Amino acid sequence: MTSKSLNSHHVDPDTALKLYIDGRWSAPLDPVSIAVINPATEEVVAHVASGSAADVDRAVAAARAAFAGWSGTSPQARAQVIGRIHALILERKEQLAQAISLEMGASISSARAMQVPLAAEHVRVARDLLATYHFHTVEGGTAIEREPIGVCGLITPWNWPLYQITAKVAPAIAAGCTVVLKPSELSPLSALLFAQLVHDAGLPPGVFNLVNGSGPEVGGAMAAHPDIDMI
């Protein structure tokens, strides 16, 4: 895998124009971008890649290829990686808070006190639950096996951007699913930072994929995709 840092309190402009697919940052097949506007100032603060249905195909193929390996890992192994994701959210909390404030207009005090800590809690709870969750149970004479459903397409809104991402990504990967995430095109900066910290936490390639873009284009392609098992 290759790694590119997203530094300071802002997303690296070069990385922002890429998608995170199969463990690496890659350019969209069609080099189209979306302007990110700070609603507090109405200024353009960044441009991010605008993916296409073909990019969704690439991300879904990566998630599908990674599913057998990831779903076959032990809950303990998944908890270790998720624990590293949680630690990196806390380590980079100021960078994430600044991005959230910039992209969706939250006060920096709110971003620091609620947006980032509550997002981190989703990850912590998913990690901790793996220590006690019973994927196999026997009730009377019936055995019940709880299995990951497969590739999950995750579409998140603008208003609590990181919180909504971790609320979906953390339980999905804890269960053994692989994911393709489309964050809101109105607030995609924290999602890019999240993709980088997932990478830095050592999540295997293809388990988490990020395709920025519009709802009709990327969201529509995900909702109609035959190889996505759950939206």
Helices and strands as residue ranges (DSSP letters): H 13-16, E 19-21, E 24-26, E 33-38, E 43-49, H 53-71, H 75-91, H 93-104, H 108-110, I 111-115, H 116-129, E 136-139, E 142-145, E 151-155, H 161-175, E 178-182, H 189-201, E 208-210, I 215-219, H 220-223
